[in-house]
Amino acid sequence: MDWIERLENHTVTIYDSTTSITFPQYLVKTVRDILQYRFAWSNFVKTGLRIRYRRSVLGFFWSLLNPLISLVVIATAFSFLFNRDIKSFGIFLFAGMLPYQYISTSIQQATLSLINAEGYLKKVYLPQMLFPLITVSIETVNFIFSLFALYIIALFFGATFSPTVFLLPIVILIFFFFNLGLGMFLSVLNVFFRDTPNIVTVLFSALFYATPVIYTLDRLPENLQRIFKLNPLLYFVKLSRLVILGDAPMHFWDWMIPIIFALVALLIGCWMMMKSEGKVVYRL
Amino acid sequence: MMPIIEFENVSVQVRAYTNPTPTLKETFVSLFAKHKGATSYAEFFALRDVNLKIYEGERVGILGLNGAGKSTMLKVIAGIYRPHTGRVIVRGEVTPLLETRAAINPELTGRDNIYQYGAIHCIPAEYVRSKEQEIIDFSELGDFINVPAKYYSTGMFSRLVFSIATMIDPDILIIDEVFSAGDSSFVEKATNRLLGLLDKSRAVFFVSHNIEQVLRICDRILVLQEGRVINDGPSVEMAQFYKENIISKRKIGMVNRFLVEKLKERNG
Protein backbone atom coordinates (compact mmCIF):
# COMPACT_ATOMS: atom_id res chain seq x y z
CA MET A 1 0.00 0.00 0.00
CA ASP A 2 2.68 2.46 -1.03
CA TRP A 3 0.15 5.11 -1.99
CA ILE A 4 -1.00 5.53 1.60
CA GLU A 5 2.53 5.79 2.89
CA ARG A 6 3.26 8.42 0.28
CA LEU A 7 0.36 10.47 1.59
CA GLU A 8 1.45 10.17 5.17
CA ASN A 9 4.27 12.67 4.75
CA HIS A 10 1.93 15.03 3.02
CA THR A 11 0.80 18.29 4.54
CA VAL A 12 -2.70 19.28 3.59
CA THR A 13 -3.72 22.78 4.51
CA ILE A 14 -7.42 22.57 4.24
CA TYR A 15 -8.21 26.18 4.82
CA ASP A 16 -6.47 29.34 5.77
CA SER A 17 -8.63 32.44 5.87
CA THR A 18 -5.59 34.72 5.97
CA THR A 19 -4.32 33.80 2.51
CA SER A 20 -6.32 34.06 -0.67
CA ILE A 21 -5.76 32.52 -4.06
CA THR A 22 -5.44 34.48 -7.30
CA PHE A 23 -7.40 33.58 -10.42
CA PRO A 24 -4.41 32.14 -12.35
CA GLN A 25 -3.51 30.05 -9.29
CA TYR A 26 -7.10 28.86 -9.14
CA LEU A 27 -6.96 27.78 -12.78
CA VAL A 28 -3.82 25.74 -12.09
CA LYS A 29 -5.49 24.22 -9.04
CA THR A 30 -8.56 23.33 -11.14
CA VAL A 31 -6.43 21.44 -13.65
CA ARG A 32 -4.64 19.63 -10.82
CA ASP A 33 -8.00 18.75 -9.23
CA ILE A 34 -9.28 17.26 -12.48
CA LEU A 35 -6.14 15.18 -12.85
CA GLN A 36 -6.36 13.98 -9.25
CA TYR A 37 -10.05 13.16 -9.52
CA ARG A 38 -9.95 11.75 -13.07
CA PHE A 39 -11.08 8.32 -11.88
CA ALA A 40 -14.10 9.80 -10.13
CA TRP A 41 -14.85 11.70 -13.32
CA SER A 42 -14.74 8.64 -15.57
CA ASN A 43 -16.59 6.51 -13.04
CA PHE A 44 -19.47 8.99 -12.75
CA VAL A 45 -19.69 9.36 -16.53
CA LYS A 46 -19.81 5.59 -17.07
CA THR A 47 -22.42 4.93 -14.40
CA GLY A 48 -24.42 8.00 -15.43
CA LEU A 49 -24.70 6.68 -18.99
CA ARG A 50 -25.58 3.24 -17.73
CA ILE A 51 -28.30 4.45 -15.34
CA ARG A 52 -29.93 6.62 -17.99
CA TYR A 53 -31.03 3.75 -20.22
CA ARG A 54 -31.22 0.96 -17.70
CA ARG A 55 -34.41 -1.07 -17.85
CA SER A 56 -35.60 0.64 -21.01
CA VAL A 57 -36.23 -1.90 -23.75
CA LEU A 58 -34.35 -0.05 -26.47
CA GLY A 59 -31.65 1.16 -24.09
CA PHE A 60 -28.84 3.13 -25.65
CA PHE A 61 -30.70 3.05 -28.95
CA TRP A 62 -32.83 5.92 -27.62
CA SER A 63 -29.93 8.36 -27.90
CA LEU A 64 -30.21 7.74 -31.66
CA LEU A 65 -33.96 7.39 -31.91
CA ASN A 66 -34.83 10.50 -29.94
CA PRO A 67 -33.13 13.07 -32.20
CA LEU A 68 -34.10 11.04 -35.27
CA ILE A 69 -37.79 11.24 -34.47
CA SER A 70 -37.74 14.96 -33.67
CA LEU A 71 -35.74 15.54 -36.86
CA VAL A 72 -38.29 13.67 -38.96
CA VAL A 73 -41.19 15.56 -37.37
CA ILE A 74 -39.65 19.00 -37.85
CA ALA A 75 -38.34 18.18 -41.32
CA THR A 76 -41.79 16.99 -42.44
CA ALA A 77 -43.60 19.99 -40.99
CA PHE A 78 -41.24 22.67 -42.26
CA SER A 79 -40.49 21.18 -45.65
CA PHE A 80 -44.24 21.34 -46.17
CA LEU A 81 -44.47 24.92 -44.85
CA PHE A 82 -41.42 26.22 -46.69
CA ASN A 83 -42.23 24.09 -49.71
CA ARG A 84 -38.80 22.44 -49.81
CA ASP A 85 -37.54 19.01 -50.73
CA ILE A 86 -37.76 16.93 -47.56
CA LYS A 87 -34.51 15.00 -48.15
CA SER A 88 -32.20 17.96 -48.65
CA PHE A 89 -34.01 19.95 -45.97
CA GLY A 90 -33.70 17.01 -43.57
CA ILE A 91 -29.95 16.82 -44.13
CA PHE A 92 -29.58 20.59 -43.69
CA LEU A 93 -31.65 20.39 -40.51
CA PHE A 94 -29.66 17.47 -39.09
CA ALA A 95 -26.34 19.30 -39.39
CA GLY A 96 -27.65 22.26 -37.40
CA MET A 97 -30.21 20.84 -35.02
CA LEU A 98 -28.14 18.09 -33.46
CA PRO A 99 -25.33 20.46 -32.38
CA TYR A 100 -27.92 22.95 -31.16
CA GLN A 101 -29.59 20.28 -29.03
CA TYR A 102 -26.19 19.24 -27.71
CA ILE A 103 -25.55 22.75 -26.42
CA SER A 104 -29.07 23.17 -25.11
CA THR A 105 -29.33 19.87 -23.20
CA SER A 106 -25.75 20.06 -21.87
CA ILE A 107 -26.25 23.49 -20.40
CA GLN A 108 -29.70 22.73 -19.04
CA GLN A 109 -28.52 19.54 -17.37
CA ALA A 110 -25.32 21.14 -16.08
CA THR A 111 -27.37 23.91 -14.46
CA LEU A 112 -28.90 21.26 -12.20
CA SER A 113 -25.66 19.38 -11.59
CA LEU A 114 -24.58 21.01 -8.32
CA ILE A 115 -27.91 20.85 -6.53
CA ASN A 116 -28.37 17.29 -7.72
CA ALA A 117 -24.99 16.45 -6.18
CA GLU A 118 -26.07 17.56 -2.71
CA GLY A 119 -25.81 13.99 -1.41
CA TYR A 120 -22.14 13.87 -2.39
CA LEU A 121 -21.11 17.42 -1.60
CA LYS A 122 -22.37 17.22 1.96
CA LYS A 123 -20.70 13.91 2.72
CA VAL A 124 -17.32 13.81 1.03
CA TYR A 125 -14.86 16.35 -0.24
CA LEU A 126 -15.04 16.59 -4.02
CA PRO A 127 -14.02 19.57 -6.14
CA GLN A 128 -17.33 21.16 -7.03
CA MET A 129 -16.51 21.77 -10.68
CA LEU A 130 -16.44 18.00 -11.11
CA PHE A 131 -20.24 17.85 -11.27
CA PRO A 132 -20.87 20.16 -14.23
CA LEU A 133 -17.87 18.47 -15.86
CA ILE A 134 -19.47 15.04 -15.44
CA THR A 135 -22.84 16.19 -16.76
CA VAL A 136 -21.39 17.84 -19.84
CA SER A 137 -19.20 14.77 -20.48
CA ILE A 138 -22.23 12.48 -20.40
CA GLU A 139 -24.08 14.68 -22.87
CA THR A 140 -20.98 14.81 -25.07
CA VAL A 141 -20.73 11.03 -25.28
CA ASN A 142 -24.41 10.89 -26.14
CA PHE A 143 -23.97 13.56 -28.78
CA ILE A 144 -21.05 11.77 -30.42
CA PHE A 145 -23.02 8.53 -30.69
CA SER A 146 -26.16 10.12 -32.10
CA LEU A 147 -24.17 12.34 -34.45
CA PHE A 148 -22.27 9.35 -35.81
CA ALA A 149 -25.42 7.27 -36.29
CA LEU A 150 -27.43 10.06 -37.87
CA TYR A 151 -24.57 11.02 -40.13
CA ILE A 152 -24.58 7.53 -41.60
CA ILE A 153 -28.34 7.78 -42.11
CA ALA A 154 -27.88 11.20 -43.73
CA LEU A 155 -25.27 9.76 -46.12
CA PHE A 156 -27.75 7.05 -46.98
CA PHE A 157 -30.36 9.71 -47.83
CA GLY A 158 -28.02 11.46 -50.20
CA ALA A 159 -25.84 13.77 -48.13
CA THR A 160 -22.51 14.30 -49.83
CA PHE A 161 -19.51 13.10 -47.90
CA SER A 162 -17.05 15.88 -47.19
CA PRO A 163 -13.53 15.28 -45.82
CA THR A 164 -14.10 18.24 -43.48
CA VAL A 165 -15.97 15.85 -41.15
CA PHE A 166 -12.56 14.77 -39.90
CA LEU A 167 -12.36 18.19 -38.23
CA LEU A 168 -15.37 17.25 -36.10
CA PRO A 169 -13.35 16.24 -33.01
CA ILE A 170 -11.96 19.78 -32.82
CA VAL A 171 -15.43 21.25 -33.24
CA ILE A 172 -16.79 19.00 -30.50
CA LEU A 173 -13.96 20.07 -28.21
CA ILE A 174 -14.84 23.75 -28.76
CA PHE A 175 -18.49 22.97 -28.05
CA PHE A 176 -17.50 21.01 -24.97
CA PHE A 177 -15.57 23.89 -23.42
CA PHE A 178 -18.35 26.34 -24.22
CA ASN A 179 -20.93 24.08 -22.57
CA LEU A 180 -18.68 23.39 -19.60
CA GLY A 181 -18.00 27.09 -18.99
CA LEU A 182 -21.64 28.12 -19.10
CA GLY A 183 -22.62 24.99 -17.20
CA MET A 184 -20.22 25.79 -14.36
CA PHE A 185 -21.48 29.36 -14.20
CA LEU A 186 -25.16 28.41 -14.21
CA SER A 187 -24.78 25.50 -11.79
CA VAL A 188 -23.38 27.86 -9.15
CA LEU A 189 -25.97 30.51 -9.95
CA ASN A 190 -28.67 27.90 -9.41
CA VAL A 191 -27.41 27.15 -5.90
CA PHE A 192 -27.94 30.76 -4.89
CA PHE A 193 -30.91 31.50 -7.08
CA ARG A 194 -33.28 28.62 -7.73
CA ASP A 195 -35.14 30.20 -10.61
CA THR A 196 -32.15 29.63 -12.87
CA PRO A 197 -33.27 26.35 -14.53
CA ASN A 198 -36.64 27.81 -15.46
CA ILE A 199 -35.04 30.84 -17.04
CA VAL A 200 -32.50 28.69 -18.89
CA THR A 201 -35.22 26.40 -20.27
CA VAL A 202 -37.34 29.29 -21.52
CA LEU A 203 -34.28 30.94 -23.01
CA PHE A 204 -33.26 27.85 -24.96
CA SER A 205 -36.72 27.19 -26.33
CA ALA A 206 -36.78 30.78 -27.62
CA LEU A 207 -33.21 30.56 -28.93
CA PHE A 208 -34.15 27.52 -31.00
CA TYR A 209 -36.12 29.83 -33.26
CA ALA A 210 -33.77 32.77 -32.89
CA THR A 211 -30.85 30.69 -34.11
CA PRO A 212 -30.71 29.73 -37.79
CA VAL A 213 -31.38 26.03 -37.24
CA ILE A 214 -34.50 25.48 -39.32
CA TYR A 215 -33.75 28.35 -41.70
CA THR A 216 -30.71 30.17 -43.07
CA LEU A 217 -29.67 33.60 -41.94
CA ASP A 218 -29.91 35.10 -45.45
CA ARG A 219 -33.66 34.48 -45.52
CA LEU A 220 -34.09 37.23 -42.93
CA PRO A 221 -34.33 40.96 -43.65
CA GLU A 222 -31.03 42.85 -43.38
CA ASN A 223 -31.76 44.74 -40.15
CA LEU A 224 -32.97 41.58 -38.38
CA GLN A 225 -29.81 39.75 -39.46
CA ARG A 226 -27.71 42.26 -37.58
CA ILE A 227 -29.57 41.53 -34.34
CA PHE A 228 -29.45 37.78 -34.84
CA LYS A 229 -25.69 37.96 -35.30
CA LEU A 230 -25.37 38.90 -31.63
CA ASN A 231 -26.42 35.38 -30.68
CA PRO A 232 -23.31 33.27 -29.96
CA LEU A 233 -25.12 30.04 -30.79
CA LEU A 234 -25.40 31.17 -34.40
CA TYR A 235 -21.63 30.79 -34.83
CA PHE A 236 -21.62 27.33 -33.26
CA VAL A 237 -24.41 26.08 -35.50
CA LYS A 238 -22.72 27.66 -38.51
CA LEU A 239 -19.38 26.03 -37.78
CA SER A 240 -20.84 22.58 -37.24
CA ARG A 241 -22.84 22.87 -40.45
CA LEU A 242 -19.77 23.91 -42.42
CA VAL A 243 -17.80 20.97 -41.08
CA ILE A 244 -20.48 18.29 -41.39
CA LEU A 245 -21.81 19.25 -44.81
CA GLY A 246 -18.70 20.90 -46.25
CA ASP A 247 -20.93 22.82 -48.66
CA ALA A 248 -19.34 26.25 -48.30
CA PRO A 249 -15.81 27.61 -47.90
CA MET A 250 -14.58 28.03 -44.34
CA HIS A 251 -13.07 31.24 -43.12
CA PHE A 252 -10.72 32.07 -40.26
CA TRP A 253 -13.44 33.76 -38.23
CA ASP A 254 -15.79 30.80 -38.59
CA TRP A 255 -13.38 29.05 -36.22
CA MET A 256 -12.13 31.98 -34.18
CA ILE A 257 -15.50 33.30 -33.03
CA PRO A 258 -16.64 29.99 -31.42
CA ILE A 259 -13.17 29.49 -29.93
CA ILE A 260 -13.27 32.95 -28.36
CA PHE A 261 -16.78 32.36 -27.03
CA ALA A 262 -15.70 29.00 -25.58
CA LEU A 263 -12.67 30.50 -23.84
CA VAL A 264 -14.67 33.40 -22.43
CA ALA A 265 -17.36 31.00 -21.18
CA LEU A 266 -14.70 28.81 -19.58
CA LEU A 267 -13.08 31.75 -17.80
CA ILE A 268 -16.44 33.04 -16.54
CA GLY A 269 -17.32 29.54 -15.33
CA CYS A 270 -14.02 29.10 -13.48
CA TRP A 271 -14.29 32.56 -11.98
CA MET A 272 -17.75 31.74 -10.66
CA MET A 273 -16.43 28.47 -9.24
CA MET A 274 -13.60 30.31 -7.48
CA LYS A 275 -15.94 32.92 -6.02
CA SER A 276 -18.31 30.30 -4.68
CA GLU A 277 -15.78 27.78 -3.40
CA GLY A 278 -16.53 26.82 0.16
CA LYS A 279 -19.89 28.57 0.05
CA VAL A 280 -21.95 26.19 -2.06
CA VAL A 281 -22.09 23.44 0.56
CA TYR A 282 -23.72 25.82 3.05
CA ARG A 283 -26.42 26.83 0.60
CA LEU A 284 -27.62 23.47 -0.71
CA MET B 1 6.31 16.97 17.44
CA MET B 2 4.01 18.48 14.86
CA PRO B 3 0.32 18.13 15.64
CA ILE B 4 -1.63 16.03 13.15
CA ILE B 5 -4.64 18.30 13.29
CA GLU B 6 -4.49 21.96 14.15
CA PHE B 7 -7.36 24.43 14.54
CA GLU B 8 -6.45 28.10 14.90
CA ASN B 9 -9.36 30.40 15.80
CA VAL B 10 -11.72 28.44 13.61
CA SER B 11 -15.28 29.68 13.24
CA VAL B 12 -18.00 28.24 11.06
CA GLN B 13 -21.07 30.25 10.34
CA VAL B 14 -24.15 28.40 9.25
CA ARG B 15 -27.29 29.82 7.79
CA ALA B 16 -30.58 28.32 8.78
CA TYR B 17 -33.21 29.25 6.26
CA THR B 18 -36.86 29.43 7.04
CA ASN B 19 -37.30 29.43 3.28
CA PRO B 20 -34.11 27.97 1.80
CA THR B 21 -35.09 28.49 -1.83
CA PRO B 22 -36.66 31.87 -2.53
CA THR B 23 -38.06 32.14 -6.03
CA LEU B 24 -37.69 35.12 -8.32
CA LYS B 25 -41.00 36.62 -7.24
CA GLU B 26 -40.22 36.20 -3.57
CA THR B 27 -36.77 37.70 -3.93
CA PHE B 28 -38.20 40.61 -5.86
CA VAL B 29 -40.96 41.20 -3.35
CA SER B 30 -38.62 40.96 -0.40
CA LEU B 31 -36.36 43.64 -1.90
CA PHE B 32 -39.09 46.13 -1.15
CA ALA B 33 -40.79 44.50 1.77
CA LYS B 34 -40.08 45.78 5.23
CA HIS B 35 -40.43 42.38 6.76
CA LYS B 36 -37.99 40.18 4.88
CA GLY B 37 -40.09 37.07 4.61
CA ALA B 38 -38.76 35.28 1.58
CA THR B 39 -35.03 35.27 2.19
CA SER B 40 -35.23 35.18 5.95
CA TYR B 41 -32.50 33.23 7.57
CA ALA B 42 -30.50 33.45 10.72
CA GLU B 43 -26.77 33.09 10.86
CA PHE B 44 -25.37 31.34 13.85
CA PHE B 45 -22.00 29.96 14.68
CA ALA B 46 -21.78 26.21 14.44
CA LEU B 47 -18.20 26.56 15.63
CA ARG B 48 -16.91 29.57 17.46
CA ASP B 49 -13.24 30.43 17.78
CA VAL B 50 -12.00 26.88 18.23
CA ASN B 51 -8.34 26.28 18.98
CA LEU B 52 -7.15 22.74 19.01
CA LYS B 53 -4.08 20.58 18.60
CA ILE B 54 -4.28 16.83 18.12
CA TYR B 55 -1.08 14.82 18.27
CA GLU B 56 -0.14 11.43 16.91
CA GLY B 57 -1.64 8.50 18.82
CA GLU B 58 -4.41 10.48 20.45
CA ARG B 59 -7.95 9.19 20.46
CA VAL B 60 -10.20 12.16 20.86
CA GLY B 61 -13.84 11.95 21.76
CA ILE B 62 -16.30 14.77 21.31
CA LEU B 63 -19.23 15.16 23.67
CA GLY B 64 -21.98 17.70 23.34
CA LEU B 65 -25.70 18.07 23.01
CA ASN B 66 -27.52 18.22 19.68
CA GLY B 67 -26.46 21.29 17.76
CA ALA B 68 -23.30 21.82 19.79
CA GLY B 69 -21.14 21.58 16.67
CA LYS B 70 -19.83 18.03 16.92
CA SER B 71 -20.64 16.97 13.38
CA THR B 72 -19.60 20.33 11.98
CA MET B 73 -16.18 19.86 13.55
CA LEU B 74 -15.77 16.48 11.87
CA LYS B 75 -16.93 17.88 8.55
CA VAL B 76 -14.36 20.67 8.79
CA ILE B 77 -11.59 18.11 9.35
CA ALA B 78 -12.87 16.07 6.41
CA GLY B 79 -12.71 19.15 4.18
CA ILE B 80 -16.44 19.23 3.49
CA TYR B 81 -17.13 22.46 5.37
CA ARG B 82 -14.75 25.32 4.91
CA PRO B 83 -14.43 27.54 7.97
CA HIS B 84 -15.23 31.23 7.60
CA THR B 85 -12.34 32.42 9.71
CA GLY B 86 -9.22 30.82 11.04
CA ARG B 87 -6.97 28.07 9.82
CA VAL B 88 -7.19 24.30 9.78
CA ILE B 89 -4.15 22.17 9.09
CA VAL B 90 -4.42 18.43 8.63
CA ARG B 91 -1.22 16.45 8.23
CA GLY B 92 -2.27 13.19 6.71
CA GLU B 93 -5.17 11.51 5.01
CA VAL B 94 -8.59 11.65 6.63
CA THR B 95 -10.92 8.66 6.45
CA PRO B 96 -14.35 9.95 7.37
CA LEU B 97 -16.99 7.51 8.57
CA LEU B 98 -19.74 10.06 8.83
CA GLU B 99 -23.40 9.37 8.27
CA THR B 100 -24.33 5.82 7.41
CA ARG B 101 -25.73 6.66 3.98
CA ALA B 102 -22.46 8.29 3.05
CA ALA B 103 -22.16 8.87 -0.67
CA ILE B 104 -23.90 5.69 -1.75
CA ASN B 105 -25.87 5.98 -4.97
CA PRO B 106 -29.04 3.89 -4.50
CA GLU B 107 -29.43 3.56 -8.28
CA LEU B 108 -26.15 1.67 -8.55
CA THR B 109 -25.57 -1.95 -7.63
CA GLY B 110 -23.57 -2.81 -4.54
CA ARG B 111 -20.60 -3.70 -6.71
CA ASP B 112 -20.73 -0.44 -8.65
CA ASN B 113 -20.92 1.43 -5.37
CA ILE B 114 -17.70 -0.21 -4.22
CA TYR B 115 -15.91 1.17 -7.27
CA GLN B 116 -17.61 4.54 -7.05
CA TYR B 117 -16.53 4.92 -3.44
CA GLY B 118 -12.98 4.07 -4.47
CA ALA B 119 -13.06 6.59 -7.30
CA ILE B 120 -14.46 9.36 -5.09
CA HIS B 121 -11.73 8.83 -2.53
CA CYS B 122 -8.97 8.58 -5.13
CA ILE B 123 -8.21 4.97 -4.23
CA PRO B 124 -6.50 3.25 -7.18
CA ALA B 125 -8.82 0.85 -9.02
CA GLU B 126 -6.36 -2.06 -8.66
CA TYR B 127 -6.49 -1.69 -4.92
CA VAL B 128 -10.30 -1.64 -4.92
CA ARG B 129 -10.31 -4.70 -7.15
CA SER B 130 -8.03 -6.55 -4.74
CA LYS B 131 -10.44 -5.72 -1.90
CA GLU B 132 -13.68 -6.34 -3.81
CA GLN B 133 -14.25 -9.96 -2.76
CA GLU B 134 -13.36 -9.20 0.84
CA ILE B 135 -15.91 -6.38 0.93
CA ILE B 136 -18.63 -8.58 -0.57
CA ASP B 137 -17.87 -11.38 1.89
CA PHE B 138 -17.82 -9.05 4.86
CA SER B 139 -21.11 -7.42 3.92
CA GLU B 140 -22.76 -10.88 3.63
CA LEU B 141 -24.70 -9.62 0.61
CA GLY B 142 -24.00 -12.62 -1.63
CA ASP B 143 -25.79 -12.32 -4.97
CA PHE B 144 -27.47 -9.11 -3.86
CA ILE B 145 -24.19 -7.34 -4.66
CA ASN B 146 -25.40 -7.15 -8.27
CA VAL B 147 -28.75 -5.58 -7.36
CA PRO B 148 -29.27 -1.79 -7.18
CA ALA B 149 -28.82 -0.61 -3.60
CA LYS B 150 -32.30 0.93 -3.50
CA TYR B 151 -33.78 -2.57 -3.27
CA TYR B 152 -31.76 -3.43 -0.18
CA SER B 153 -33.27 -3.73 3.24
CA THR B 154 -32.05 -1.23 5.82
CA GLY B 155 -29.79 -3.84 7.35
CA MET B 156 -28.27 -4.83 3.99
CA PHE B 157 -27.73 -1.18 3.14
CA SER B 158 -25.84 -0.38 6.29
CA ARG B 159 -23.81 -3.58 5.99
CA LEU B 160 -22.75 -2.52 2.51
CA VAL B 161 -21.86 1.00 3.62
CA PHE B 162 -19.87 -0.25 6.56
CA SER B 163 -17.96 -2.81 4.50
CA ILE B 164 -17.10 -0.28 1.80
CA ALA B 165 -16.16 2.58 4.10
CA THR B 166 -13.78 0.43 6.11
CA MET B 167 -11.91 -1.04 3.14
CA ILE B 168 -8.80 1.09 3.57
CA ASP B 169 -6.59 1.20 6.62
CA PRO B 170 -7.16 4.70 7.91
CA ASP B 171 -4.50 7.28 8.66
CA ILE B 172 -6.68 9.74 10.53
CA LEU B 173 -10.02 8.17 11.36
CA ILE B 174 -13.08 10.25 12.10
CA ILE B 175 -16.29 8.56 13.18
CA ASP B 176 -19.68 10.15 13.65
CA GLU B 177 -21.90 7.92 15.82
CA VAL B 178 -21.67 4.18 15.53
CA PHE B 179 -22.64 2.55 12.30
CA SER B 180 -26.08 1.17 12.77
CA ALA B 181 -25.76 -2.31 11.42
CA GLY B 182 -28.91 -4.38 11.08
CA ASP B 183 -28.67 -7.73 12.79
CA SER B 184 -26.88 -8.41 16.03
CA SER B 185 -24.34 -10.83 14.56
CA PHE B 186 -23.12 -8.10 12.23
CA VAL B 187 -22.87 -5.49 14.99
CA GLU B 188 -20.35 -7.69 16.76
CA LYS B 189 -18.34 -8.24 13.60
CA ALA B 190 -18.49 -4.54 12.79
CA THR B 191 -17.41 -3.49 16.26
CA ASN B 192 -14.41 -5.81 16.06
CA ARG B 193 -13.37 -4.39 12.72
CA LEU B 194 -13.81 -0.86 14.01
CA LEU B 195 -11.60 -1.61 17.01
CA GLY B 196 -9.00 -3.03 14.62
CA LEU B 197 -9.12 0.18 12.57
CA LEU B 198 -8.70 2.28 15.71
CA ASP B 199 -5.42 0.48 16.42
CA LYS B 200 -4.12 1.05 12.91
CA SER B 201 -4.84 4.76 12.66
CA ARG B 202 -2.52 7.53 13.81
CA ALA B 203 -5.29 9.62 15.31
CA VAL B 204 -8.96 9.04 16.02
CA PHE B 205 -11.84 11.45 16.29
CA PHE B 206 -15.01 9.99 17.70
CA VAL B 207 -18.44 11.53 18.18
CA SER B 208 -21.21 9.84 20.08
CA HIS B 209 -24.02 10.58 22.48
CA ASN B 210 -23.08 7.50 24.42
CA ILE B 211 -20.64 8.49 27.19
CA GLU B 212 -19.73 4.89 28.00
CA GLN B 213 -18.76 4.25 24.38
CA VAL B 214 -16.61 7.36 24.20
CA LEU B 215 -14.95 6.44 27.48
CA ARG B 216 -14.13 2.97 26.21
CA ILE B 217 -12.44 4.22 23.05
CA CYS B 218 -11.00 7.66 23.79
CA ASP B 219 -8.25 8.92 26.06
CA ARG B 220 -9.04 12.58 25.56
CA ILE B 221 -12.42 14.30 25.41
CA LEU B 222 -13.52 17.68 24.12
CA VAL B 223 -16.75 19.05 25.51
CA LEU B 224 -18.60 21.25 23.05
CA GLN B 225 -21.37 23.68 23.84
CA GLU B 226 -22.93 26.07 21.36
CA GLY B 227 -19.94 25.82 19.06
CA ARG B 228 -17.27 26.41 21.68
CA VAL B 229 -14.86 23.95 23.21
CA ILE B 230 -15.72 24.56 26.84
CA ASN B 231 -13.47 21.90 28.29
CA ASP B 232 -10.71 19.62 27.07
CA GLY B 233 -8.78 16.98 28.97
CA PRO B 234 -8.39 13.36 30.04
CA SER B 235 -11.48 11.32 29.31
CA VAL B 236 -12.62 10.29 32.80
CA GLU B 237 -12.60 13.82 34.19
CA MET B 238 -14.27 15.23 31.10
CA ALA B 239 -17.02 12.63 31.13
CA GLN B 240 -17.69 13.59 34.72
CA PHE B 241 -17.72 17.28 33.81
CA TYR B 242 -20.10 16.64 30.93
CA LYS B 243 -22.51 14.70 33.13
CA GLU B 244 -22.54 17.29 35.88
CA ASN B 245 -22.49 20.54 33.92
CA ILE B 246 -24.28 19.82 30.71
CA ILE B 247 -26.51 16.81 30.83
CA SER B 248 -27.98 17.77 34.20
CA LYS B 249 -28.72 21.33 33.07
CA ARG B 250 -29.61 20.36 29.53
CA LYS B 251 -29.74 23.66 27.76
CA ILE B 252 -31.43 23.86 24.40
CA GLY B 253 -28.87 23.91 21.63
CA MET B 254 -28.49 26.83 19.26
CA VAL B 255 -30.49 25.34 16.41
CA ASN B 256 -33.36 24.40 18.62
CA ARG B 257 -33.49 27.81 20.17
CA PHE B 258 -33.52 29.41 16.76
CA LEU B 259 -36.44 27.26 15.67
CA VAL B 260 -38.36 28.02 18.84
CA GLU B 261 -37.90 31.75 18.24
CA LYS B 262 -39.04 31.40 14.63
CA LEU B 263 -42.12 29.49 15.68
CA LYS B 264 -43.00 32.15 18.24
CA GLU B 265 -42.56 34.84 15.61
CA ARG B 266 -44.81 33.03 13.16
CA ASN B 267 -47.52 32.47 15.73
CA GLY B 268 -47.36 36.14 16.65
Interface residues (C-beta under 8 A of the other chain):
Chain A: M1 W3 I4 L7 E8 H10 T11 V12 T13 I14 Y15 D16 S17 T18 Q36 Y37 F39 A40 S42 N43 F44 T47 I51 G119 Y120 L121 K122 K123 V124 Y125 L126 F193 R194 D195 E277 G278 V281 Y282 R283
Chain B: V14 R15 T21 P22 T23 L24 T27 V76 I77 A78 G79 I80 Y81 R82 P83 H84 T85 G86 R87 V88 I89 V90 R91 G92 E93 P96 L98 E99 R101 A102 A103 N105 E107 L108 D112 Y115 Q116 G118 A119 I120 H121 C122 P124 A125 Y127 I168 D169 D171 R202
